[in-house]
Amino acid sequence: MLKGYAGKILHVDLNDRSFTIEKPDEKFYRKYVGGACLGAYYVLKGMEAGIDALDPRNIIVFAISPTTGAAISGASRHCVTSKSPLTGTIASSEAGGYWGPELKFSGFDAIVLKGKAERPVYLWVHNGEVEIRDASNLWGSTTGEAQDILKRELNDEKIRVAQIGPAGENLVRYACITNELAHFNGRNGMGAVMGSKNLKAIAVRGTIQPEFNDKDAIIKMARYGSEKVKNDAFYSMFRELGTNLNVAWLQPIGGLPTKNWNLGVFEDAEKITAEALRDTYLKKSGTCWACSQSCKRVVELKGPYEVDPKYGGPEYETVGMCGSNLLIGDLAVISKINELCNKYGVDTISFGGTVGFAMECFEKGILTTGDTDGVELKFGNGDAVIKLVEMVGKREGFGNELAEGTYRLAKKLGPEAELMAVTVKGKEFPAHMPHVKASLAIAYACNSFGPDHQSSEHDPSIAGEPFGTSIRGLGFEVPQNPAELNYEKSKLVAYTQRAYSLLDALSVCMFCFNFWTIYNYNDLVNFVNSVTGWDTNLWELLRVGERRLNMFKAFNQREGFDSKDDVLPERLFKPLDDQGATGGWKIDKEEFIKARDDYYYLAGWDSDTGKVTAEKLRELGLEWVAELMGDKI
């Protein structure tokens, strides 16, 4: 009997409201494991080339892994994989919270959806049973409203709901999916894919307990993690302050994206730090299923901007992209922007990036109030940004233009505007600057679905000794300057991408399992063996991560993507304007091209074109992928 798995994959065709249940064997599960790797398999195998992301033929996969639902910190996540309407590439998006474990308890390892319902529907999955129900009464509702309606309709307060808001319904290209109103498959527009299928939500509920191989070992490991968070100074601080610690870490080194990436230092940074949030609006630390780390923020405001704590609170990426990037130094305003984005189902990173770009266009006269429906789109105008969230979510007026994202808006506005657009593959940057973390220049340019700050390890991990055991085990020995782009940085991206890709295949949180977290990669191997009963090792598991990366690469290659798309925006090759630690810094284009070629070589791809080879696919047991690609290989 399979250990750790439900052993069932649910396939749903929304065109005719039919479904089938697949029962893969252990060989299949061990090869593709779950999460993002399982998602890559079904999207690549099930879709022909050239299908638009908003076409009913696009496939969207919700997947978990054998570790999901084990009562241990970090085993709460699920992955959504599909073709992205923002980038046109295959993409995956991870979320924590409670939905993933509940899917396991409901009796399934994944849900694979295609087609489009004739009218709005939601999927109700409970203890192995599946229903497609009418969602006309939910359509147009904000996420909080819809969740309340579903719990009343299904007469169960314990259901878990993954859903879209009005932004997904209106096909905002960076619409997200939320569960429990405060956990998000945030990036790449997965919410718009759901909206294009008239799928409002997937509600899950179950009491089917998975069978794990060694429950005692899992309990022991869970207790160890809990004690570590309680007694270790760093993990206790991380629990208290959360990801907003990045503000205080990045500001002194000039790495806090400010004013649409023109600056790396924000003069009001002290007003938006983790400590400032703790001392003002923080209600408590939020958490996910069975997690001791509890790194999420929950805020509550009574005025002047009322914010409901059920929508969580701003994490660092929101503070960076909707705060310093827009010259907004008021945590009350940032918290309100965050709440509204969560209500409407809008990715705060792409929203902040797009608004920052539009603000610079407004500053330079490319946009005027005649274009923006009278909105004074000036840097620092928080009330204007608050207004824009609803306009984007409803695609009203200028919000309809912003809903297309930076890349498409820049194309419409012309060459001068395009020089101010900070995107790769049509996707906005997260709030970490390659000027001070040089490896991110390679990661952002070469990641299959564009800029992603959680696809590889960051430069500080090899900036000084002593190196952690896990990172040293990948072959890093000599400390590197974080701002220097060289062969070691290409190696950092290529090697740690496989490790991070593994985390996404196992649906575990990288704030709990990683190079610097409460559990390391040796612990991860033991955890997988305790769950499954396999006698696996890190080599086999890293191959799973690499398999997923190569399936993503193959999908994009078949769509026509190659090295011409693995580029950085021109803004990064120009000196920063500020006088801070990184004043005048830029990415050297020749160094970038050399490092990119080294990365291709280290990934096992053609070092000139960046293309995956038949030999690499065969090495990974993916011969079927080479056959599927035909003349694109």
C-alpha positions in Angstrom: 0.0 0.0 0.0 1.2 3.5 -0.8 2.3 5.4 2.3 1.8 9.1 2.5 -0.4 9.3 -0.5 -4.2 9.2 -1.0 -3.4 7.3 -4.2 -5.9 9.2 -6.3 -5.7 12.0 -8.9 -9.0 13.7 -9.7 -9.5 14.8 -13.3 -12.3 17.3 -14.0 -13.6 18.4 -17.4 -15.7 21.5 -16.8 -17.0 21.5 -20.4 -19.3 18.6 -19.7 -19.1 18.6 -15.9 -17.6 15.1 -15.9 -14.8 13.7 -13.8 -12.6 10.6 -13.6 -10.3 9.2 -11.0 -6.8 8.0 -11.8 -4.9 5.7 -9.5 -1.2 5.9 -10.3 1.3 3.3 -9.2 4.2 3.8 -6.8 6.7 4.0 -9.7 4.9 7.0 -11.1 4.7 8.7 -7.7 8.3 8.1 -6.9 9.3 9.6 -10.2 7.2 12.8 -10.1 6.4 12.8 -6.3 3.9 15.6 -6.2 3.4 19.4 -6.1 5.1 21.4 -8.9 6.6 18.3 -10.5 3.3 16.5 -10.7 1.8 19.7 -12.1 4.4 20.0 -14.7 3.8 16.4 -15.9 0.0 16.9 -16.4 0.3 20.4 -18.0 3.0 19.4 -20.4 1.6 16.1 -21.3 -2.0 17.3 -21.6 -1.6 20.5 -23.6 -0.7 21.1 -27.3 1.6 24.0 -28.1 0.3 27.4 -28.8 -2.8 27.4 -26.6 -3.6 30.7 -25.0 -3.5 30.7 -21.2 -7.1 31.9 -21.1 -8.3 29.3 -23.5 -10.6 26.6 -22.1 -8.0 24.0 -23.2 -5.4 25.3 -20.8 -4.9 22.8 -17.9 -4.7 23.9 -14.3 -3.4 21.5 -11.6 -3.8 21.7 -7.9 -1.3 19.3 -6.3 0.1 18.2 -3.0 2.7 15.6 -2.0 3.2 12.6 0.3 4.4 14.9 3.1 1.3 17.0 3.0 -0.8 16.6 6.1 1.9 15.3 8.4 1.6 17.3 11.6 4.9 19.0 11.4 6.1 22.6 10.6 6.2 23.2 6.9 4.1 20.4 5.5 1.1 22.5 4.7 1.6 23.7 1.2 0.0 23.0 -2.2 1.0 24.0 -5.7 -1.0 25.3 -8.6 0.5 24.8 -12.1 -0.8 26.1 -15.4 0.2 28.2 -18.4 0.4 31.8 -17.1 -1.7 34.6 -18.7 1.0 37.1 -17.5 4.1 35.4 -19.0 2.8 33.0 -21.6 5.1 30.3 -20.0 4.2 27.4 -17.9 4.2 28.6 -14.2 3.6 27.3 -10.7 2.6 29.1 -7.6 2.8 27.8 -4.0 0.6 28.5 -1.1 0.6 27.6 2.6 -2.4 27.7 4.9 -4.8 24.8 5.4 -6.2 23.9 2.0 -3.5 21.4 1.0 -3.8 19.1 4.1 -7.6 19.2 3.7 -7.3 18.0 0.1 -5.3 15.1 1.4 -7.9 14.3 4.0 -10.6 14.5 1.4 -8.9 11.6 -0.4 -6.9 13.1 -3.3 -3.3 14.0 -4.2 -4.1 16.3 -7.0 -7.0 17.9 -9.0 -6.4 18.3 -12.8 -8.9 20.6 -14.5 -9.6 21.6 -18.1 -12.4 23.1 -20.1 -14.8 25.9 -19.2 -18.1 25.7 -17.4 -21.1 27.2 -19.1 -21.8 29.3 -16.1 -20.0 30.0 -12.8 -19.4 26.9 -10.7 -17.5 25.7 -7.7 -16.0 22.2 -7.0 -17.0 20.5 -3.7 -14.7 17.7 -2.8 -15.3 15.8 0.5 -14.2 12.3 1.6 -13.7 11.0 -1.9 -16.9 12.5 -3.2 -17.0 15.1 -5.9 -19.7 17.6 -6.9 -19.7 20.5 -9.4 -22.1 23.1 -8.0 -23.6 26.3 -9.2 -21.7 29.4 -8.1 -23.9 32.1 -9.7 -24.6 33.5 -6.3 -20.9 33.8 -5.5 -19.8 35.5 -8.7 -18.9 39.1 -8.1 -18.3 38.5 -4.4 -15.1 39.5 -2.6 -13.2 36.6 -1.1 -14.5 37.1 2.4 -18.1 37.3 1.2 -17.7 34.1 -0.9 -16.1 32.1 1.9 -19.0 33.1 4.3 -21.6 32.0 1.7 -19.9 28.7 1.1 -19.7 27.8 4.7 -23.3 28.5 5.2 -24.3 26.7 2.0 -22.3 23.6 2.9 -23.3 23.9 6.6 -19.7 23.3 7.7 -17.4 25.8 9.4 -14.4 23.5 8.9 -14.4 23.5 5.1 -11.3 24.9 3.4 -11.8 27.1 0.3 -9.4 27.9 -2.5 -11.0 30.7 -4.5 -10.7 33.7 -6.7 -12.0 37.2 -6.1 -13.4 39.7 -8.7 -9.9 40.1 -10.1 -9.8 36.5 -11.2 -13.4 36.7 -12.5 -12.4 39.7 -14.6 -9.2 38.0 -15.9 -6.7 40.4 -14.3 -3.5 38.9 -15.6 -1.9 38.8 -12.1 -5.0 37.7 -10.2 -4.2 35.2 -7.4 -5.9 32.3 -5.6 -6.5 32.6 -1.9 -7.3 30.1 0.8 -8.6 31.1 4.3 -8.4 34.7 2.9 -4.8 35.2 4.0 -2.8 32.5 2.1 -2.1 32.8 -1.6 -1.0 31.2 -4.8 0.0 34.7 -5.5 2.0 35.0 -8.6 1.7 34.3 -12.4 -2.1 34.9 -12.7 -3.4 31.5 -11.6 -6.6 33.3 -10.5 -7.2 34.5 -14.0 -6.9 30.9 -15.3 -9.6 29.9 -12.8 -11.8 32.8 -13.9 -11.4 31.9 -17.5 -12.9 28.5 -16.7 -15.8 30.1 -14.7 -14.5 28.3 -11.7 -15.0 30.4 -8.6 -13.7 28.0 -5.9 -12.7 24.6 -4.8 -14.0 23.7 -1.4 -12.5 20.7 0.4 -13.3 18.8 3.5 -12.3 15.4 4.7 -11.6 13.0 7.6 -9.6 10.4 5.7 -6.3 10.1 7.5 -3.3 9.2 5.3 -1.2 6.3 6.4 2.4 7.3 7.2 5.2 4.8 7.5 6.7 5.9 10.8 4.5 8.1 12.8 6.8 8.1 15.8 9.7 9.5 13.8 7.4 12.3 12.5 6.2 13.2 16.0 9.8 13.3 17.2 10.8 15.5 14.4 7.9 17.8 14.9 8.8 18.2 18.6 12.4 19.0 17.7 11.2 21.8 15.4 8.9 23.2 17.9 11.6 23.4 20.6 14.0 24.9 18.1 11.6 27.8 17.3 11.0 28.3 21.0 14.7 28.3 22.1 16.7 29.5 19.2 17.1 33.3 19.1 16.9 33.7 15.3 13.8 31.5 14.8 12.1 33.2 17.8 12.8 36.6 16.2 11.5 35.4 12.8 8.3 34.3 14.5 7.9 37.6 16.2 8.8 39.9 13.2 8.2 37.8 10.1 9.5 38.4 6.6 9.4 42.2 7.1 12.8 41.8 8.7 14.0 42.3 5.2 13.4 46.0 5.4 16.0 46.5 8.1 18.4 44.1 6.4 18.2 45.6 2.9 17.9 49.3 3.5 21.5 49.7 4.9 23.1 47.9 2.0 21.0 49.8 -0.6 18.9 46.9 -1.6 15.3 48.1 -0.8 13.5 48.7 -4.2 12.4 52.3 -4.2 10.6 54.6 -6.7 10.2 52.0 -9.4 13.7 50.6 -9.0 15.4 54.0 -9.5 16.8 53.8 -5.9 17.9 51.2 -3.4 17.3 53.4 -0.3 14.0 54.7 1.1 14.2 57.8 3.3 11.1 56.6 5.3 12.3 53.0 5.7 12.2 53.2 9.5 8.4 53.8 9.3 7.8 50.4 7.6 10.1 48.0 9.4 9.0 44.8 11.1 9.4 46.5 14.4 7.2 49.4 13.4 4.5 47.0 12.3 4.8 45.0 15.6 4.5 48.2 17.7 1.5 49.6 15.8 -1.0 47.4 14.0 0.1 43.8 14.5 -2.6 41.7 16.2 -0.7 38.4 16.2 1.6 36.2 14.2 -0.4 34.1 11.7 0.5 30.5 10.9 -0.3 27.5 8.7 -1.3 23.9 9.3 0.6 22.5 12.3 3.4 25.0 12.0 5.5 26.3 14.9 7.4 28.9 12.9 4.2 31.2 12.6 5.9 33.8 10.4 2.8 35.4 8.9 1.3 38.8 10.0 -2.2 39.5 11.1 -3.1 43.2 11.4 -6.1 45.1 12.7 -6.9 48.8 12.2 -9.8 50.8 13.4 -9.0 54.1 11.6 -8.3 56.1 9.6 -8.1 53.0 7.4 -10.2 50.2 8.8 -8.5 46.8 8.2 -10.1 43.4 9.0 -7.7 40.9 10.6 -9.3 38.0 8.8 -7.4 39.1 5.7 -4.0 38.7 7.4 -1.4 41.4 7.0 1.4 42.7 4.7 4.4 40.5 4.3 7.8 41.9 3.1 7.0 41.6 -0.6 3.9 43.8 -0.1 5.7 46.3 2.1 8.5 46.5 -0.5 6.5 46.7 -3.7 3.5 48.7 -2.3 5.5 50.7 0.2 9.1 51.8 -0.7 8.6 51.1 -4.4 5.7 53.6 -4.4 7.4 56.0 -1.8 4.6 55.1 0.7 5.9 55.2 4.2 2.7 54.7 6.1 2.0 51.2 7.4 -1.7 52.0 7.8 -2.0 52.7 4.0 0.1 49.6 3.1 -2.1 47.5 5.3 -5.2 48.8 3.6 -3.8 48.2 0.2 -2.9 44.6 1.3 -6.4 44.0 2.6 -8.1 45.2 -0.6 -5.8 43.2 -2.7 -6.7 40.1 -0.6 -10.4 40.9 -0.9 -10.2 41.3 -4.7 -7.7 38.5 -5.3 -4.8 40.7 -6.6 -1.1 39.8 -6.4 0.5 42.6 -4.4 3.9 42.2 -6.1 2.7 42.6 -9.7 0.2 45.3 -8.6 2.9 47.3 -6.8 5.3 46.9 -9.7 2.7 48.0 -12.3 1.5 51.0 -10.2 5.2 52.0 -9.6 5.8 51.9 -13.4 2.6 54.0 -14.0 3.6 56.5 -11.4 6.9 57.1 -13.1 5.1 57.5 -16.4 2.8 60.0 -14.7 5.8 61.9 -13.3 7.4 62.1 -16.7 4.2 63.2 -18.5 3.7 60.0 -20.5 0.4 59.6 -18.5 -1.9 62.4 -17.3 -5.0 62.6 -15.3 -6.9 62.4 -18.6 -5.5 58.8 -18.9 -6.0 57.8 -15.2 -9.6 58.9 -14.7 -8.5 61.9 -12.7 -6.4 59.9 -10.3 -3.3 61.9 -9.2 -0.8 59.1 -9.8 2.1 60.6 -7.9 4.7 58.7 -5.9 3.6 58.6 -2.3 -0.1 59.1 -2.9 -1.4 56.3 -0.9 -5.1 57.2 -1.2 -4.7 57.0 -5.0 -3.3 53.5 -4.7 -6.1 52.4 -2.4 -8.5 53.6 -5.1 -6.7 51.8 -7.8 -7.0 48.3 -6.2 -10.7 48.3 -6.7 -10.4 49.7 -10.2 -8.0 46.9 -11.1 -10.1 44.2 -9.5 -13.2 45.4 -11.4 -11.2 46.4 -14.5 -12.8 49.8 -14.4 -11.4 52.8 -16.2 -7.6 53.1 -15.9 -7.7 49.9 -13.8 -8.4 48.0 -17.0 -5.0 49.2 -18.3 -3.2 48.4 -15.1 -4.8 44.9 -15.0 -2.8 44.0 -18.1 0.5 44.4 -16.1 3.6 46.5 -16.7 4.8 44.8 -19.9 1.6 45.2 -21.9 1.0 48.7 -20.6 4.5 49.8 -21.5 4.1 48.4 -25.0 1.0 50.5 -25.4 2.6 53.6 -24.1 5.7 53.4 -26.4 9.5 53.1 -26.4 10.2 55.7 -23.6 7.9 53.9 -21.3 9.3 50.5 -22.1 12.7 51.7 -20.8 11.1 52.2 -17.4 9.5 48.7 -17.3 11.1 46.3 -14.8 9.9 42.9 -16.0 11.2 39.7 -17.4 9.0 37.5 -19.6 6.3 40.1 -18.9 6.4 39.6 -15.1 7.2 42.2 -12.5 10.2 41.8 -10.1 9.8 40.9 -6.5 11.3 43.2 -3.8 14.9 41.9 -3.9 17.5 43.8 -5.9 20.1 42.0 -8.1 22.4 45.0 -7.5 23.1 43.7 -4.0 22.3 40.0 -4.6 23.9 39.4 -7.9 22.8 35.8 -8.4 19.3 37.1 -8.7 20.2 38.6 -12.1 20.6 35.1 -13.4 17.6 33.7 -11.4 15.2 36.5 -12.5 16.3 36.3 -16.2 16.4 32.5 -16.5 13.6 31.2 -14.3 11.1 29.6 -16.5 8.2 31.8 -15.4 10.1 35.0 -14.9 11.4 36.8 -11.8 10.9 34.7 -8.6 12.8 35.3 -5.4 12.0 31.8 -4.1 13.4 29.7 -6.9 17.0 29.7 -5.7 19.1 30.5 -2.6 20.2 34.2 -2.2 23.8 35.4 -2.1 24.2 36.0 1.6 24.2 32.2 2.1 27.8 32.1 0.6 28.9 35.6 1.7 30.8 34.5 4.8 32.0 31.6 6.9 31.1 29.4 8.5 28.9 28.0 5.6 25.9 25.9 6.6 26.3 22.1 6.3 23.8 21.9 3.5 25.2 24.7 1.3 28.8 23.5 1.8 27.6 20.0 0.7 26.7 21.5 -2.7 30.3 22.5 -3.3 30.6 26.0 -2.0 33.8 26.7 0.0 35.1 30.2 -0.7 33.0 33.3 0.5 31.7 35.5 -2.3 30.9 39.2 -2.5 27.1 39.3 -2.7 27.2 42.1 -5.3 29.7 40.2 -7.6 28.4 38.3 -10.6 30.7 35.3 -11.4 30.9 31.6 -12.0 30.2 30.8 -8.3 26.9 32.8 -8.6 25.9 30.9 -11.7 26.6 27.7 -9.7 24.6 29.0 -6.8 21.5 29.4 -9.0 21.9 26.2 -11.0 22.5 24.0 -7.9 20.1 25.5 -5.5 17.3 25.8 -8.1 17.3 22.0 -8.0 16.9 22.0 -4.2 14.2 24.7 -4.2 12.4 22.9 -7.1 12.5 19.8 -4.9 10.8 21.7 -2.0 8.0 22.7 -4.5 7.7 19.1 -5.6 7.3 18.0 -2.0 5.0 20.9 -1.1 7.0 21.9 1.9 7.7 25.4 3.1 11.1 26.9 2.4 10.9 28.8 5.7 10.9 25.4 7.5 13.0 23.2 5.2 16.0 24.9 3.6 19.6 25.8 4.0 19.1 28.1 6.9 15.8 26.9 8.5 14.7 24.8 11.5 15.1 21.6 9.3 17.9 21.1 6.7 18.0 18.8 3.7 19.2 15.8 5.7 16.1 16.2 7.8 14.1 16.5 4.6 15.4 13.1 3.4 14.5 11.5 6.8 11.1 13.1 6.7 10.3 11.7 3.2 11.4 8.2 4.3 9.4 8.4 7.5 6.3 9.4 5.5 6.7 7.0 2.5 8.7 4.1 3.7 11.1 4.6 0.8 14.8 4.3 1.4 15.5 7.4 -0.7 18.5 9.8 -0.5 19.2 13.4 -1.4 20.6 12.5 -4.8 17.3 10.8 -5.9 15.2 13.7 -4.5 17.3 16.4 -6.2 16.7 14.6 -9.5 13.0 15.1 -8.9 13.6 18.8 -8.6 15.7 18.8 -11.7 13.1 16.8 -13.6 10.5 19.5 -12.8 12.9 22.3 -14.0 13.5 20.5 -17.3 9.8 19.8 -18.0 9.2 23.5 -17.4 12.1 24.4 -19.8 10.7 21.9 -22.4 7.2 23.4 -22.3 8.6 26.9 -22.8 10.9 25.8 -25.6 8.0 24.2 -27.4 6.2 27.6 -27.1 9.2 29.4 -28.7 11.0 30.7 -25.7 14.9 30.7 -25.7 17.8 32.8 -24.6 16.4 35.9 -26.2 13.8 35.8 -23.4 16.4 35.2 -20.6 17.3 38.8 -20.4 17.1 41.7 -17.9 15.3 45.0 -18.3 17.5 47.9 -19.5 17.0 49.7 -16.2 19.2 47.2 -14.4 22.1 48.0 -16.7 21.8 51.7 -15.8 23.3 53.2 -12.6 21.0 53.7 -9.6 20.1 57.3 -8.9 20.6 57.3 -5.1 23.6 58.2 -3.0 23.2 55.2 -0.6 25.3 52.1 -0.4 24.5 51.2 -3.9 24.4 54.7 -5.4 25.6 54.4 -9.1 25.6 50.6 -9.0 24.4 48.6 -12.0 24.5 45.2 -13.5 27.4 44.8 -16.0 25.8 43.4 -19.2 28.9 41.5 -20.4 29.3 39.9 -16.9 25.6 39.0 -17.0 25.8 37.3 -20.4 28.9 35.3 -19.3 27.2 34.2 -16.1 24.1 33.3 -18.0 26.1 31.1 -20.4 27.8 29.4 -17.4 24.4 28.8 -15.8 23.1 27.1 -19.0 26.2 24.8 -19.0 25.8 24.0 -15.3 22.1 23.2 -15.8 23.0 20.7 -18.6 21.5 22.8 -21.4 23.1 24.2 -24.6 25.4 26.9 -23.3 24.8 29.2 -26.3 21.0 28.9 -26.8 19.9 27.8 -23.3 17.9 25.0 -24.9 17.2 21.7 -23.2 18.8 18.8 -25.0 17.5 15.3 -25.8 20.5 13.9 -23.9 19.5 15.8 -20.7 15.9 14.6 -20.9 17.0 11.1 -21.4 19.3 11.4 -18.4 16.3 12.3 -16.3 14.1 9.6 -17.6 12.0 12.0 -19.7 12.3 10.5 -23.1 8.6 11.1 -23.6 9.2 14.8 -23.3 11.7 14.8 -26.1 9.3 12.9 -28.3 6.5 15.4 -27.4 8.7 18.4 -28.4 9.4 17.1 -31.9 11.5 19.6 -33.9 11.6 22.0 -31.0 14.6 20.2 -29.4 
